[in-house]
Amino acid sequence: MPGAPEVTRHGFEERVNACAEAGFDGMCLHVRDHAKWRAEGRDDAWMRAVLDRHAMAVPAVEFLADWHDGTDDADQTLAAALAAARCFGADVLNVGADIAGRGVPPRDLARPFVRLCERAADAGVRIALEVLAWGSVSDLDAATVLLDAAHGTAGSGRPGLVVDCWHVFRGGRIGLDDLRRLDPALILGVQLNDAPAGVAGPPPVDTMRRHFCGHGTFDITGFLRAVRGALPAAPVAVEVIAPEVAALPLDVAARRAATSARTALASAGLADAVAGTGGRPGAR
């Protein structure tokens, strides 16, 4: 949960099994997850064996927000995130910029972003920048400043974007036509969710009031059709951040996430156009 970074109360294998039973092909795991299980004495080989046993992929690791702070803590978090990606076999690391909303100009973020991409490339990982509904990187123009700066990053490190429908619709700075005009190869991940019509507080607060797909007011069909060119290369994930969802029994939450996402994909005529097999979306 943003603002309250508690590591899940559920065990690793319990989570992987619940997602597999719900029909997901993969799940995006957090750097905190990896650190927790390592601290509890579980090694990388054990975690990989659990994932393999359930045929569960981890396409991306979440989530770095302090990469541009230039602190030792930020360097340590990046190193931990790359270690988690190596463990899980993830080739993408999702990041945000100016999460604290300090108004850091995108041009001042460009050089740290290039360094981030270079370090990730050395580890065989690509950086996926999420355009948020707040902060100084809240539209595609600002994101392009960073992506263009890192365009020449060597090897596998060329960055792209995470496109989350909550930030698209709540931010109001990215239209569906803007998404249609994006180079599909720039989209490294798509995140689905829904939300009520009314906004409650500033975006960092309102973002924790998400719903499962089809239980709110977003034009998810239009959103999915706007990013269809990125599929199936970009995995489609369900990211429903809400205390009520976190409190659900694990198997119930996984099933509702999967069922609602399948319905949304079917409504958009994209039931089979997702990463993985059988039209199965990924989980968060």
N, C-alpha and C positions, 0 to 999 in steps of 0.2 A: 504494500500500500504506500503510495507517495506520502511523504511527510511522517510516516510511522513505519520505518523499514524493518518490520518483524519478519523473520524467516518463517516459512510455513510451519504450521503445527503438525503437518502430515509427513510421514516418512517417504523417502525417495521411491522405493519400490511400490509403495501404496499409490503414490501419485502417477507413476508410469503405468501401472496396471489399470488405474481408473481411466486414464486417457485412451489406452489401447482398447479397453472394453467398450468405451463409448464410440470407437471407430476412428479415432484420430491416427494419422500417420506419424505425427511428430509433436514436439512441444518445445517452446522456447524457455530456457531456464535462465535464472538470474545468477550473476557472479556470487551473490550472497548464499545461494543454494550450495554451490560447489564448496565455498569456504566452510559452511556449516558442516557438511558431511565429511570433509577432510578433518575438521577439528574433532569430529566424533569418532575418528579412527578408520573411516572408510577410504580406501584408496581409489585411484582413477580406474584401475582395472576392474574393480568391483562395480563401479558405476557404469562403465561401458558394458559389462556383462549383463547388468539389469536391462539396459536399453536394448541390447541385442536380443535378449530373451523375449522381449515383447515387440520386437521389430519396430522400435520407436526411434526416429531420427531427431536430432537437435539441430535445426538449420541455423539458429541464431542464439547468441547470448545477450541478455539484457543486463544492465543498462548503465552507461556512463554519462554523468552530468558534469563532472568537475575536471574534465580533461584539459580545459583551457586555463585553469587556475595557476598552473606553474608551481604547484606545491609538491612536497615529498609524498603527501597522502594521495594526491592525484596520480603520481607515478606508480605508487604501490597498488592503487586500485586498477590501473590499466594492466599492470603485470598480472594481477589476480584474474582479471577478465580474460586475458590471453591464455592463461593457464587453464581456465575453465573451458574456453573454446577448444583448446588442444585435447582436454579430457573428453569432452562430449562429441568431438568431431565436427563442431560448428565452423562454418567458413565465413560467418558474418557476425559482427559485433554492433549492436544498436546503440546509438548515442543521441543525446539532445544537447542543445546549446542555450546558454543564458537562462537556465532553469529558474534561477532566483529572480529573474526579471530586472536585472540591474541596467538594462539598456546598453549592453556592450555592443558597439558597432560591429557589423559582420566583417568589415575590413580588418578590425583588430583581432578577430577570431581566425582569420585566414591562415596566418603563419602557424599557430598552435594546431590547427586542423591538419595542415600538411604534415607536421611532425607526427601527429596521431596516426595518420594514414600510412606514413613510412614505417613506423614501429609495428603497426598491424600487418603490413605487407611482409615484413621480415618474418612474421609468424604464420604467413599464409592465410591471413584473415582480411576481409574487406570491411570497411566502415560504412554503416548505413545510418544516415542522418535523419532523424525524425523532425519534421517541421511541426512545431508546437503551436497551440492557440494563444500562447503568450511569449514574452521575451522578444529578443531582437531578431530571431530567425523564425518568423511566423508566417512567411510567405515564400513563394518559389523564387522570387528575385533575390531575397537574402540568402536562401539556400544555395542558389547558383553561384554566388560570390565564393562560397566555400568550396563547392564542387569544382569550379573552374580553377581555383588556386591549386587544387590537388590533382588536376587532370593528368599531369605527367608522372604521377606516382608510379614507381616501377612495379613490375610483376603483377601479382593478383590484387594489388592494393587499391585499384581505382574505386573510389567511393560511389555510393548511390544514396537512395532515399528509402525510408520507411514511410508509407502512406497510411495513416490511421484515420478512419472516417470520423471519429470524434473530433479530432483536431481540424479536419476539413470543415465540418459543419458548424462546430462551435466557434472556431476562429473566424470564419466568414471572410478570410483573405485569399482562399483558394477556391475557384469555381470548378465545376465538373468539366467545363470546356478547357480549363487550364490543365487538368489531369489528362484529358484526351490528347492534348498537344505535347505532352511529355514524351521524350524518348523512352519507350517501354523498357529498354535495357538499364535505365537509371533506377527503376523501381526494384529494390532488393527484398521488399516485404510489404504485405498488405495486412492491415489489422481491422477486424470487424467488431462492431458493437452498436449500441443504440442508446438513446437518452430521451428523457421527457422534454416537453415543449418549453417549459419554464427554466430559466437559468437561476441557480441558487448560489450567489456569491461570486467571487472572482474565479477565473478558470482553474487555478490549482485546487480550489475547493470543489467546484462543480464537476471536475473530471472524476471525482470519486462517487458520482451518482449515475453510473452507467447501467444500462440494461442489456439483456440478451437481445440479439437481432429480432426485429419484429415486435418488440415490446415497447417501442418508443415512437419517435416521429421522424427519424432520419430517412432520407431517400436512399436506402441501401441498394436498391436495384439500380438506380442511376449511377451511384458510386461504383458499383462493381462493373457495370458496363463501361464506365469511363476508364477503368484500369485494366480492362480485359486483355489488352495487348501485352501486358506484362506477364500474363498467365500462359502456361503453367510454370514458367521459370521461377517466378517469385512465389514463395509460399504464402498461403492465406491463413492467418491466425485469428483466433478469437481472444480479444482482450477486454474483458468486462470487469472494471475496477469498481467495487462497491462492497461496503461492509456486509450487506445482506447476502451477497453472493459468497463472500469469503466464509460466512458462517454456515453455509449449506453443507450437508453431508457430501463428502468428496465425490462419490459416484453420481449423486444427483446433479451437482454442479457440472460435472464433465458431460453427462448426457444432455442436459439442457443447452450447454454451449454447443455441442455437436449438432443436435437436432435443429436448433434455431439457425445455425450457420448453413446447414444443408438446405433448409427451406429458403434462405435468402439466396443462395447460389442457384437453386432451381428456379426461383422467381425471375432471376436475371438471365436464365438460359445458359448458365455456366456450371451446371452440376458436375461436369466432368473436367472442367478446365482449371483444375487446381493442382498444386505440386503434390506428388505422391500418386497413389493408385486409388481407383474407385471413387474419385470425386470427394475424397475425405480431407477436410481442412485440418490445420494444425491447431494446437492448444497453447494457451499461456498458463 
